[in-house]
Amino acid sequence: MRYSLVGVTLAFALGTVFGSLLPPDLAPALLYWPAVGIAVTCVLLARVRRVFLVGLLVVIALLGGLRTQTSKPPTEELYRRAIYLREVTGTVVSYPDLGEGYTAFILAPDHLSAKIRVTCFWNEEDQERIFYGDRLHLVGAVEVPEYFDDFDYRAYLARQGVFATMAVGGEGQMEGIGTAGSRILRFGDNLRQKLLERLDQILPSVEAGLAHGLLFGERASLSDEVEEAFRRTGLMHLLAVSGLHLGIFLA
């Protein structure tokens, strides 16, 4: 199991590098259609274990390239438009981070080529559940990510295809208008949130936050002291790997 995860990770990483070198107009011909063809071949030759495994790794590499092609850094024009945005309609394309009093997620707007990181602030009595694939109409304050002295937050988000942040809070600022995207990933998020809620019910807050991080790569519930302890001991990768394992399992 350990070696298979290493192979998957390396294949995906090599694919992202390959995808970054391709011009956008060649991506469908060199990434998407080969991935479809090889995936079909893998299914047909599933009994030939070696061919199946090699083909699967190639498909993962091609999907890594596609992800790179679809996550191009935002343009300066988008940054200029961000400050004028007040209402956005789009689809939740990440598993939401569930913090105390807030929910954060990535939204893919319907009519923009880059994404927005949204943070919804709640009162305890009016908190609404948000899942992967939710279609939302949001009203709030949109801002261009700031530069910090020791951290380029704008560049960090740009590598994820995100060009702006949005704060939403208050009655009537969020409206659900349906669902979209992968049903499997939506089911996975629904199951994940139920498990996180169950952990909160049976464990004290500090231990629950630690379980969130180790089992699901969910850092929002970690206390500052615990997160600093992971960082100080060089073990932050354990939280990232936990999230990676969950993503591979659901995919």
Buried (B, 14 or more C-beta within 10 A) or exposed (E): EEEEEEBBBBBBEBBBEBBEEBEEEEBEEBBBEBBEEBBEBBEEEEEEEEBBEBBBBBBBBBBBBBBBBEBEBBEEEBBEBBEEBEEBBBBBBBBBBBBEEBBBBBBBBEEBBBBBBBBBBBEEEEBEEBBBBBBBBBBBEBEBBEEEEEEEEBEEBBEBBBBBBBBBBEEEBBEEEEBBBBEEBBBBBBEBBEBBEEBBEEBEEEEBBBBBBBBBBBBBBBEEEBBEEBEEEEEBEEBEBBBBBBEBEBE
